Amino acid sequence: MAEEKYFKELATKLSQARIFLASDAQTAVVDGIDVDLLVSKIIELHKNAQDTVFINAEEISGLVEDIMTEKAPEPIEVVHKAEFKPLAAEFAADFKIRDINPEQTSGNITDFVSYFRDRLEKIRIMLETNRKNVYGFVKNLESMKTFTNGREVAIVGMVTNKIVTKNGNIMVVIEDETAEAKVIFMNGTGMKTKELFEKAGNIANDEVIAIKGKVSSVFVMASEIIWPDIPIKEKKFSDKDNAIAFMSDVHVGSKLFLDKNFSYMLRWLNGSIDKYMDLAGKVKYVVIAGDAADGIGVYPGQDKDLAIQDVYAQYKLLFNLIDAIPDYIHVFVLPGNHDAVQRAEPQPHLGADIISDFKKDNVHVVSNPAYLKLDGFDVLAYHGTSLDSVISAIPNNSYARPEKAMVELLKRRHLSPIYGGNVVVPSKKDNMVIDTIPDILHMGHIHKNGLTEYHGVDVINSGTWQGRTDFQIRQGHIPSPCVLPIFEEKAHRFTSINFGEGL
């Protein structure tokens, strides 16, 4: 009965492309094959046909065999060198995971109000607590209505609008639970005025900031902008000579997935490559920050870019690759915007239907974002979808320097401050607020490696394992594929190994 229903659905979908089933078609064995995948294969095969097409059981069976071949990943041969004695294997793994999973929400106006109020309250506390040298924070914006001109104030609110006035000044509107305030940044000639005006250009919608200034009629004439920011953090060092490898945007299933380079990296982790062998032996953890697979239907026409058009087969190959990582190394896999989970952030970890029967004690699927504590180092891992909106909205940011945009997120204490640039769940609590200051902030998404330090926090974007896409060519983006950043805990040092070149 189930098979009859399958072929009925197959016939219906094919008929829209003027393709019909021959009388013997239902004798083909199609167990376990996704009907949409089979339809796309058949349509692709006959896309240039001028007349009506009839397909028989033999043709269907051949396509099913092709799909099954795609699903069966090739084994990865790993040869261990006798001289490879990994130090990391001598230490027990020491890790904790704090998933940031989405809350249940109906998506109505009440949820949105709760979401933004929670963001405002959390970051207001940061501003008022971390800036003890700033005096005179008003209780709320409503209370300013009774203030006289010239009174100095410090106000906190969420940015709802920013415009350039006809006089060339910048006006920023902020609001809290009670009222709104209009803040003017003068486009003057003095050095301090110029500096403040330039800083005001970096203000983004939906972020929470504090502003000092003087009341002037219905305006506040600004004298200072205060972002929540992170305090300066002392660098950590470990007694263990372990290392953490960071990667993202593997895009397994894409025609541009650089499988040979990735396999070469896996061989290196297993001690099969002479160069950097000592460093390979220190790797105790691998953090994969999303877009592990290329996914299905992420953008129009994606099927033309796929080497594997079955999402389950993509993940089967992914975990086959991960299975080649030595068992003493613990692997943490986040989802990204290409992965088979909800698009809205925070994203839950990959589901049981995707993982299938893969299970290893050293492989952990986690949420996006996720807080990881690895040998005492606090790692905040986030795929980084919001970097698109940051690069677009905040001056002096670009796809060539993703680490700069990541620093902007630290300054704002929020992983996705500009609402609407990427989909975020409007839950009662804003779980994208950076409530724990990490030792390492790790992201991907941009397909470009970047490394910097900000206030004692190591900021790392781990690039990609996918070749340059047509979209990137059109946009002028130049990725840096196959570069693996590795953090040595004892020396507190980063080394980036380029697996796109011969080692």
N, C-alpha and C positions, 0 to 999 in steps of 0.2 A: 504493500500500500504506500509506504514511504517512497519507494522507488518510482512508483507511478506518479506521485505528486512531484517528485524531482524532475522527471522528464516533461511533465506538463508545464512546470515553471520554465524549464529550459526552452521548450518550444515557443512559449509566449514571448520570451525575451528575444529570441532569435528572429521571430517573425517580424519584429519591428525593423530589422535590418534586411528584410527579404531573404532570409535564410530559413530553410525548413528541414525537419527531420525526415529521413527516408524511413521506409516501412520497417527495416530491421534495426533502427537506431537504439531501441530500448533493450536490445540484447547486450549492449556495451556495459561493462562493469565500471561504475563511477563512484564506488564507495569512498567516502571521506573527501571528495573533491568539491570545493565551494562552487556553487552553480554560477555565480557572477564571474568567477575566475575563468571557468570553462567557456562561458559566453564571450568574454573579452578575447580569449585565445582564438576562438572560432571566427569572430568578427575580424580580428587582425589578419588572420590567414586569408580571408576572402574579401578584404577591403577594396580590392581593385576589380572585383567581378562586375560585369556589365549586366548579366542576366540573373534570374532567380537561381539560388543555390540550394541543392539538397545534399545533406551530409548523412553518411551511413555509419554503422557501428564500427567499422574498421577505422574510419577517420577519427571518430570520437575516442576510441581506445588508444590510438596513437598519441593524441593530445593528452589524454589522461596519463599515459606513460611519461611524456615530457614533463608534466607537472610533478609527478612523483619523483622524477629525477631531480628536479629543482628542490624538492623538499628534503632530499637526502643529502646532507652536507658531507663533503669529502673529509676524511679523517686528517688531522694535522700531525705530521710526523715530527716528533721531538727527540733529538739525540742529545743526551747529557754528556758533557765532557767530564772525564775522570777528575780533572783538577778543579771543577766547580764545587765549592764548599760554601753554600749560602749561609751567611751569618744570621739572616732573618729567620731561618728555620730553627735556630737555637732558642728563640724567644717565643713565649706564649703570646698570642694576640691579646691586646688590651684595648677594647673599643666599646663605645656606647653609641646608641642611635636614638635621636629624637626626631621622629617623623612629624611633619607639619601637614596633617591631612585636612581636607575641606570639611566644614560643618554642613549639616543639612540646612537648606535654605529654600524658600519658595520664590525668591527673586522679586518680591513685591517692594513697594516704596519703603515700607517699614524696615525691611532688611537693609536697604541701601543707607537709610538714615542711621541705623545702628552701626553699620560698617564704618561709615565716615566719622561718626562720633567716637567710636572706639579708637580709631587712628588718632584723632585729635587729642583725646585724653591721654593716651600712652605717650605721644611725642611731646605734649605740653609738660608732662611730668619730667621728661628728659631735659627739656629746655630750662625749666625752672630749677631742677636739681643740679644740673651740670654747669649752669651759669650763675653761681652764687654771688658773683661780683656785679650782676645786673640787678639793680634795685627798682622797686616800684612797679612790678608786674600788676596790671589792673586785674580785678577779680573776674570781670567779663567785659565784652565790648559794649553791652547795653549800658553799663555804668558810666561810660565816657560821655554820654549825652549831657551830663550835668557839669562837665569839666569846662573851665574857662580857657580862653585863648592863651597860649604861651605855656601851658602846663606841660611838663615833661612826663612822658608815659613810656611804658614798655608793654607791648601788647602781643598776644599769641593768637594765631588763627590759621585757618586753612585757605589757601589761595583759590579764589573762584574765577578771577579774571586778571589779565594784565594787558594794558594797551599803551600806545604812545599817543599823548595828547597833541592837539594842534600846535601847541607851543614847543613841542619836542621833548617834553618831560615824560617820565614813565609813571603811570598810575596803576597801582596794584590794589585789588579789592580782596580783603580777607574776611572770613566770617567765623564765628563760633556758634554755640548753641543758642545765643541770645540775640545777636545782631551782626551787622557787618561794619567794616571800617574801610575808608578810602585813604590810601597812603600815596603820597607824592614823592617821587625821587627827581630832584631838579637836575636838568642838563646844563650845569653851570660851568664856569671857567676855573674855579679853584681846584687844587690838587685833590683835596679830600672829597669835594663834590663830584669830581670826575670819577674817582675810584669807586665811590658809592653808586654812581649811576651805572658804571660798568658791571658791578656786582648785581645790581637789580636786573640786568639783562639775563642773568642766570636763573632767575626765579621761574619756577615751572608751576603750571596749574596743578591743583590737588595736593601739593606738598604743604606741610605744616612748618611755619617759621615764626620767629619772634622779631619784632621791629621796635627800635627805640626812636623816639621823635618828640615833636611838640604839637600840641593841638592847635589847629588854625581853622576856625569855623567848622565846616563839616569834614575837614581833612586832617590827617596827621602828616606833618612834614618830616620825612625820615632823616635820621642821622646815623643809623646803624642797622644792618641786617644780621640776624643771628640764626644760623642753621643748627639743628640738634646735634649733628656731628658726633664723632666718637672721640673719647679722651685718648691721650697718648698711652699706648700699652707697652709694657716691658716685654722684650723678646724672650721666648721660652727656648730652653735647650733640654735635650733628653740624655739620660745616661745610656740609653740603648742606641746602638749605631744602626737603627732602622731607617727606612726611607718610604716615602709615599709617592706613588706615580699618579699623575692626573691626566685624564683624557676626556674627550667629549666628541659628539657629532661623528660617530662611527659610520652611521648610515648604511648598515648592512641591508642588502637588497637593492641598493642603487647600482646602476650601471657604472657609476663613478666611484663606488667603494673601492678603495685601494687595498684589495685583499692581499696581494703579494707583500706589500709593505707591512700590513698588519700582522701577517703570518711571520714575517721576519722579526718584528718586535716580540712576538710570542716566543720565538726561538731564543731571542736574546734574554728574555725573562727566565727561560729554562737553562741558561748558561751554555748555549750552543754557539755563541758568538764571542770571539776573543776580546774585542774592544769593549771597554767599560764593563768587563766581566765582574769586577769587584763591586761596582755600583749595582749591577743586576742582582747580586747576592744580598744586597741590603734591603731590597724592596719587600716590604711587609704588607703594604696596603695599595690597592688600586681604586681610585674614585672615578666613575664614569658619569659625567654631568649631562646626561640626556641626549636625545636623538640617537639612541643606540641602534635602532632600526630606521629605515627610511619611511616605513608606513605605507598606507594605501589611501588615495584620495585626499591627500593633504592640500594639494593645489590642483587647479585644472590642468589636465593633460599629463599628470604625473606618470600614468601608465607607460608613456613612451620612454620615460627615464629609468624604468625599473628592470633590473635583471631577474628579480624574483617577484612575481605579481601576487603571491599569496602571503598575507601578513603572518600567518602561522609559520610558514616556511622561513620567512625572514628571521623570526625569533628562534626557530630551531637551529638555524645556522649561527646566529649570535651566541647562543648558549653553548653550541659546539665549540666555538672559538674560545669562549670564556673557560670552558672545561679544560682547555690546554694550559691554562695558567696554573702554576704549581699549587698544591693543596695548602701549603703553609702561608700563602698570600691570600689575604681576605679582600674580596671584591665587593664594592658597593655600587649599585646601578640605579641611577635616577631616571625618570622619564623626561621627555622634552616635548616640544610642540609637534614633532613627527611621530611620537610613540603612540601605541594603542591604548591610551587612557583618555579621560576627559581633557579637553583643551584648556578649560578654565583652571587657573591656579588659585591656591595650591593644588597640585596634582597628586592623586594617590599612587601608590606603588603599582607596578605591573601586576595584573590579576592572574589567578590560577589558570584561567583558560589560555593565557598567553605563555605562561611558564611551562605549562603542560606537565610532563613527568620529570622535568629537570629538577634535581634537588641535590645541593651540595652544602655542607656545613660552612664552607668558606665563602659562599656567594650570597649576598644580601640584596634584595630589592627594597628600595626605600622611596620615600616621597620626594617631591620637588616643590619647594626646597626641603633640605634636611640638614639638621645639625649633627655632626659626627664628632666624637671625641676619640682620637687615635693616639695612643700612648701619651695621653694628657694634652695633646694639641686640639684646640677647638677649631674644627673645620666647618664653615658654612658653605654648603654646596647648593647651587641654584643653576638651572639650565641657562637662564639669562635672556628670556624672550623680551623682557622690558628694556633691554639695551637699545632696541630699535627706536623706541620713543624717546629715550634719553638722548641718543645721538641726534635725533631729529629736532628736539626742542631746546636743548641747552647748547649754547655756542661753544666753539672750540673743541667739539667732540667729533670723532670720525670712526669709520669702520677699520681704519688702519691702526687705531690705538684703542682697542676695547678696554684696556685697563684703566684709561682715563674716565670712561663712562662708568666703570665699576666703582671708582672712587667717589663719583657723584652720588651713587646710591648709599655709600657709607656716610657721606656728609648729611644725607637726608634721613638716615637710619630707617630706610625703607627699600625693599627689593623691587617694588613697582609703584613709585610715587605718582606717576601720571596715569590716571584712570582712563581706560578705553584704548590705550595703545596695545595692550594685550589683555585677554579676557581674564578677569579675576572674579572669584566667587564672592558675591556680596553677602557674606555671613555676618552674624552678630558681632564677631570679633575679627579684627584685621590681622590675620596671621602672617602677613608679609612684612610687618614691622620687624626690624632687626633688634630683638630684645636681648640678645647675647652677643657681646663683641667678640668676633672670632680672632683666632691667631692667623688663620688663612681663609681668604674668601676665594672660592673657586667657581668659575662659570665657563660656559662655552657659547654656543649659538652663533657667534659672529664668524666662526671658521678662521680666526686669526689669533695667533699666539700673542700674548702680552703679559708682561711681568713688571710690577712696581711694588713699592712699599708706601703705606700711608699710615701715619701715626702708630707705627710698630706692627701694623697688620700687613701680611704678605698678600698681595692681590695678584691672582693668576688666572689667565684665560688660556685654556689648553688646546685651542685650535680645532682641528678636524682630521678625519681619515678618509675624506671624500675629495675627489678632484674638483676643479673649478667648474661650476655649473653655468648654463647659458644665462641664467638670471644674474649671476655675479659678473659675468662678462659684460652684460648690458649695463649694469650699474657701476662698472669699473672697480668692483671689489676684487682684491687679490688675496686669496686665502693662503695659509701657510700649513699645508697638510703634512701629516706624519712627523710632527715635532712633539716629542714626549717630555713634558717637564717633570722633574723628579726632585723632591724635597728631602734632604738628609737631615734627620732630626738632631743628631748629636752636634753637627757642625752648623746647624741652622743655615743651610746653603741650598740654592737651587742649581740644578744642571739640566739643560735641555738637550736631548739627543735627537738628531734629525735622522729618522728612518727613511726619509725620502732620498737619501744619499747613501752610497755604500759605506759601511762602517769600517 
